[in-house]
Amino acid sequence: MRKRLTEIAPWLLPLRKKQRCFCFYLKMKLDKNTYSSHFGKELPYEQCSVTSNMMNENTGFDMQYQENKVHNLKLAAKTMENLLILPHETFSFWMRVRHADEKEPYKDGLVVVNGELTTAEGGGLCQMSNLLFELFLHSPLTIVERHGHAEKDFPDPDPDTLCGIDATVSEGWLDLKVRNDTPFTYQLAFAFDEKYITGILRTDDCEKVNYGVHNGEVHYEKDGNDVYEHADVYRDVLDEEERILKSQLLYHNRVKIGYDIRKSFPQEAS
């Protein structure tokens, strides 16, 4: 496989990132979308909430990096607390989080650089984009841009975590975007305790339907020496009595497993 220039000369990476970020934000400035930038008082109805365990003991790295990730997540959350997503507006993860470290610096967390898991300032922000993506799937907001992780580097901290509900982000390259095509306003909020982060999506409308997300078929396959996870992701539209009105296959997710899956699923990768 041909190496990228920044792999041959890593010192060029900061310059390359500055170039990419300049073009990245210039494109959004010129694309005629209105990006969410207004904040407001708490909206009256909760559309949904998602809770995620921030402390993963399965990474193989010192737990200090998990504590650092918590710090980074809190900085990112401050940029979105009570953010309104008005009708016809687009939410961009990076448009909100880009200056999260202006007053207080990020700490080193886990990141993937040139396909390798390592540590860097701001590491761990993908947990925030994962959380937001799951929130958005439980709403009528339109997913505009989402990128699944190419590789799953370690097991989830909670064994009942849904497969394929993730959204990787990389400033200058990959974003998470949703558009509000409804006549209603939505709002983001967050809550933290020592171990968990909870994302909350509120709205100014008492919806008559709810949304449920679940996996269909999940299986693992070998490709040479590699193992891949395949998962179907479905969304159900539910009425007030939790009866299914509609069920839709949203996408099929395929991700390379970067750890010894036999420890968790010995029957799958034998």
N, C-alpha and C positions, 0 to 999 in steps of 0.2 A: 504493500500500500504506500502510495506517495505521501511523504510527510509535508505538513504545512510549513510555511516559512517561519512561523512563530515557534514551531517545534525545533527547527534547526537553529534558530537564533531567538531564544526566549526573551532576551532583552528588548525585542521589538514589540512584545505583547502590549505593554502600556500605550505605546504609540498607536498600535492597531486598534486598541479599544477606544481611544479618544476619537480616532477617525470614524469608527463604526457608530459611536454614540452621537457624534455630530450629525451624521446622515440619518440616523435612527429618529432623532427628535425633530430634525428638519422635515422629514417625510410626514410626521404627524402634524406638524404645524401647517403643512400645505395640503393635507388630504381632505379638507373641508368637513371633517368630523368635529363635533363639539364634545370636548372631553370633560368629564365630571371634575368640578373644581369648587363646588359650593358645599358649605356645611350648614347644618340646621339643628334645631331642637329635636328631641327624640320623637320619632313617628309612632303612631298609636298601636299598630298591629305588627306582630312578629310573623314573618313569612316562614322562617325556619332558623335552626341553629345547628352547628356542627362542632363537636368537641374532639380535640386531638391531643394525644400524649406527646409532650415535647421532649421527654427524656428517654432516649433509645439506648439501651445497654448492649445492643447487638452490633455496634459499628466496628468494634475492634480498635477504636481510638480511645484515648483518655476521656473520661466523662466531663472533664473541664470544657471540652469543646461543645458538649451538650448544654452546659450552663452558659457558655458564651452565645450559643444559638438563641437561648431564651432572651438574653439581652438584645440581640439583633432583631428578634421578632417583635419585641416591645417597641423598639425604635420605629420599625415599619408600621406597626399598628397605630402609632400616634399620628401618622400622616393620613390615615384613613378613618379615624374615629369620628363617627357622625357624618361621614361623607354622604352626600345625596347623589343619587343617580337619577336625574330628571328624565322625563319623556324625551326621546330622540337623542339623548346623550350616550356617549360611549365611555365605558370605564377602561382605563389602561393601568395595569399594575405599575409599570415603570414611570408613567407620567406622575403617579402619586408618590412612589417610594424613592425616586431619584435623588432627593435631597434629605433623606431620613437621617443621615449622619452628619449634617451640617453643624449642629450644636454639640453633639456627643458622638464620638467615633464608634464605628462598628468594632466588634472583637472578632478574633479568628474563629472560624467555624469550618465545617466540612463543605468542600466544593469539588466539582469535577473540572479539571483543567487538562486540555488535550487528551481527554479520555481517561485520565488518571484521577482517582480519589485522593485529595490532599486537603490542606487547610489554607485559608486565606481570610482577609477581612471581609465581613459581611456574609460569611458562610452560613448556610442553613435557611436562607430566605425561601427556598423552594417549599418548605413546610407551610409558609404563609400562602404561597400561590396554590398549593394543593388544597388547603383549607378553603380558600376563596372559590376555587373551581367547584368543589363539592357543594358549597353554598349555592352557587349560581345554577347548578344542575337541579336544585330543589326550588327553582323559580321559573317564571316564564321569560326571563331575560335571554337574549339571543347570544350564543357563543360565537364570537367573531374570530378569535385566534386562541388556539390552545395547542401545546406541544407536549406529547408524552415523553417521559424519560426513555432514553435509548437503553439504559442499563439500570437494573435495581441492584444497588451495591451491598445492601444488608437487609435482613428481615425487618418487617414492621414490628414496633414494640407491642402492638395489640394483635393477637392472632385472628381476631374477627374483622380486621380491616378489609374493606372491599378492594378487590383487585382492579387495577387500571384506572382508578379515580385520582389522577395526578396531573400536574401541569408544571413542567420545568420552565424556568425563566433564566435569561442571561442578558444583562443590559447591553444593548447595541445589536443583539441577535434575535432573542426570543422573548415574546411578551405574552401576557394573558389579557385578552380584551373581551368585553361583553357589551352589547348594545341594548338599550331600553326601547323596545318597539311597542310598549304598552302605553296607555294614557295615565299610568300611575307612577308615583315616585317611590324609589327604594333607597334604603340607607344602611350603611355598614356600621357595626359596632363590635367591640371585642372585650373579653374578660379573661383574666389570668388568675391561676392559683399556682402553688409551688410546682405542680407537675403538668397541668393541662392548660391549653388555650382553647377558648370557645369563640367561634365567629358567629355573629348574629346578623341576619338580614331582615330589616323591618320595612314596612310599607304603609302608605296612607290609605290603603284600600283593604277592606275585610274580604279577602277572596273566598269564593264559593268552592274552590278546589285546592287540593294539596298535591304535592309531588313526592314520589318515592323512587329511590334509585337502588338497583340491585344488580348482581351478576347473574348472567345465564350460565352457559358452559364455561368452565375454567379447566384448562389442561396444560400439560407441560410436554415439550418435545425436544429431542436432541437434534442438533445440527453440527455434526463433527464432534468437537469436544465441548461445545457450548450447549446450554440449556435455555429454552425460551418459554416464557409464560404467555399463554393466550387466554384472553378473557373477553367475553361479551358483556357490554354494559347497557342495561335497559333502564328506561324511566317510565314510571306509571303515573297517570293522572288519576287522582282519587277524589271522590265527592266527600261531603261533610260526614258521611257515615263510614268513610274509609273503604268504600267500594270502588273497585277499579273501573274507571270509565274508558281508559285507553292505555295500552302498553306499547312502547316503541323501542326498537333496538337503536341506540344512539350511535354506537361505534364498536369496532373490534379493536382491542388493545393487544399489542405484541411487544414484549420487553425481554431483553436478555437478563438472565439471572447471574449476578456477579459474586455469588457466595455458594457455599456447598449446600445445595437444597436438600440433600439426603438427610441432613440433621432435622429438618422440619417435615419433609415429605419423602421418606425413604422409598415409598412405593411408586413415586412419580418419576424418579430419575435413575432407576436401577438399570 
